[in-house]
């Protein structure tokens, strides 16, 4: 086991595994996905901070993919995105696909968990908006 300063298991290495080179990365991510987080945002932050990025550029690109578009899409109205908003969305979608295609086998499951957590954050924030 690899443990961080707070005693949280970051990576579980299975020496008896025959499932392939990255199986211990998958089990580490799965273990973290089962942790109990107070909010979806806390879960996302955990994955962002503990992901074993291949490079600082990759970390920066992940931040870009998760960044908000300007002006933000309206969550309360059924309006269509502007051409500029669509361009920003497509740029982020393309960067996300590039990140997954070029990431090492050890980082891919982390990126997938980051995208999943990001979706949870979006849904949670929309629910929060409705209750205001």
C-alpha positions as CSV (number, residue, x, y, z in Angstrom):
1,X,0.0,0.0,0.0
2,X,1.1,3.5,-0.6
3,X,-0.3,5.9,2.0
4,X,-0.4,9.7,2.1
5,X,0.5,11.9,5.1
6,X,-3.0,11.6,6.5
7,X,-3.0,7.8,6.3
8,X,-5.3,7.6,3.3
9,X,-4.5,4.7,0.9
10,X,-3.4,6.3,-2.4
11,X,-2.4,3.2,-4.2
12,X,-3.0,-0.5,-3.6
13,X,-0.4,-2.7,-5.3
14,X,-1.6,-6.2,-6.0
15,X,1.6,-8.3,-6.5
16,X,-0.4,-11.5,-7.4
17,X,-2.4,-9.8,-10.1
18,X,-2.4,-11.2,-13.7
19,X,-4.8,-8.6,-15.0
20,X,-2.2,-6.6,-16.8
21,X,0.3,-3.8,-16.1
22,X,-2.2,-1.2,-14.9
23,X,-4.4,-3.4,-12.7
24,X,-3.0,-2.0,-9.5
25,X,-3.8,1.5,-10.7
26,X,-7.4,0.5,-11.3
27,X,-7.8,-1.0,-7.9
28,X,-6.3,2.1,-6.2
29,X,-8.8,4.3,-8.0
30,X,-11.7,2.0,-7.3
31,X,-10.7,2.0,-3.6
32,X,-10.7,5.8,-3.6
33,X,-14.0,6.0,-5.4
34,X,-15.5,4.0,-2.5
35,X,-14.4,6.6,0.1
36,X,-17.1,8.6,1.7
37,X,-16.9,12.3,0.7
38,X,-19.1,15.0,2.2
39,X,-19.7,16.7,-1.2
40,X,-19.0,15.9,-4.8
41,X,-16.7,18.9,-4.9
42,X,-14.6,17.3,-2.1
43,X,-14.4,14.1,-4.2
44,X,-13.3,16.0,-7.3
45,X,-10.6,17.9,-5.3
46,X,-9.3,14.6,-3.9
47,X,-8.9,13.1,-7.3
48,X,-7.3,16.2,-8.8
49,X,-4.8,16.5,-5.9
50,X,-3.8,12.8,-5.9
51,X,-3.8,11.9,-9.6
52,X,-0.3,10.8,-10.6
53,X,-0.2,13.1,-13.7
54,X,2.4,12.3,-16.4
55,X,3.5,16.0,-16.5
56,X,2.6,19.5,-15.3
57,X,1.3,20.2,-18.8
58,X,-1.2,17.3,-18.4
59,X,-2.3,18.7,-15.0
60,X,-2.8,22.1,-16.6
61,X,-4.8,20.6,-19.5
62,X,-7.1,18.8,-17.0
63,X,-7.7,22.1,-15.3
64,X,-8.5,23.7,-18.6
65,X,-11.0,20.9,-19.5
66,X,-12.7,21.4,-16.1
67,X,-12.8,25.2,-16.3
68,X,-16.0,27.1,-16.9
69,X,-16.8,28.6,-20.2
70,X,-17.4,32.3,-20.6
71,X,-20.1,33.5,-20.4
72,X,-21.4,30.5,-18.4
73,X,-24.3,28.4,-19.8
74,X,-27.6,29.2,-18.1
75,X,-28.7,26.3,-16.0
76,X,-32.1,27.8,-15.3
77,X,-33.2,28.6,-18.9
78,X,-33.7,26.4,-21.9
79,X,-31.6,28.7,-24.1
80,X,-29.2,27.5,-26.8
81,X,-25.4,28.0,-26.4
82,X,-24.0,30.8,-28.5
83,X,-21.5,30.0,-31.3
84,X,-18.6,31.1,-29.0
85,X,-19.9,28.9,-26.1
86,X,-20.2,26.0,-28.5
87,X,-16.6,26.6,-29.7
88,X,-15.4,26.6,-26.1
89,X,-17.3,23.4,-25.3
90,X,-15.9,21.6,-28.4
91,X,-12.3,22.8,-27.6
92,X,-12.7,21.3,-24.1
93,X,-14.2,18.1,-25.5
94,X,-11.3,17.7,-28.0
95,X,-8.7,18.3,-25.3
96,X,-10.4,15.8,-23.0
97,X,-10.2,13.1,-25.8
98,X,-6.5,14.0,-26.4
99,X,-5.7,13.7,-22.7
100,X,-7.3,10.2,-22.5
101,X,-5.5,9.1,-25.7
102,X,-2.1,10.3,-24.7
103,X,-2.2,9.5,-20.9
104,X,-0.1,6.6,-19.5
105,X,-2.0,3.5,-18.5
106,X,-1.6,4.5,-14.8
107,X,-3.2,7.9,-15.3
108,X,-6.2,6.9,-17.5
109,X,-8.3,5.5,-14.7
110,X,-7.6,8.6,-12.6
111,X,-8.7,10.9,-15.5
112,X,-11.9,8.8,-15.9
113,X,-12.6,9.2,-12.2
114,X,-11.9,13.0,-12.5
115,X,-14.5,13.3,-15.3
116,X,-17.0,11.2,-13.4
117,X,-16.6,13.3,-10.3
118,X,-16.8,16.5,-12.3
119,X,-20.2,15.3,-13.7
120,X,-21.4,14.7,-10.1
121,X,-20.3,18.2,-9.1
122,X,-22.3,19.7,-12.0
123,X,-25.4,17.8,-11.1
124,X,-25.0,18.7,-7.4
125,X,-24.5,22.4,-8.2
126,X,-27.6,22.4,-10.4
127,X,-29.6,20.9,-7.6
128,X,-28.2,23.5,-5.2
129,X,-29.3,26.2,-7.6
130,X,-32.9,24.8,-7.7
131,X,-33.2,24.9,-3.9
132,X,-32.2,28.5,-3.6
